[in-house]
Amino acid sequence: MQENSSNLAFEASCKGSGMQRAVEKITSQHNRNYWQEQQKQKKENKVLQSWLTGEVPVDWRLANVTPIYKRAGRRNQGTIGLSA
């Protein structure tokens, strides 16, 4: 946080020089990364809780799952080996 506050002080001193955009970009990247980390942590916690308790969260049970077909495409599945 100290680093961000020093960036903001620097932003105030460089308003007209174009540095403000660079500082805003850095700040927005930091906020985006922080949000992504929070979402990742929530998902990891759900998976861990599910693994430990053996229960699947309700919202996961209600999810619509759409298969993603690779290689052969949707119409021609080809031979599928069950040993993999």
Helices and strands as residue ranges (DSSP letters): H 2-13, G 15-17, H 19-53, H 58-61
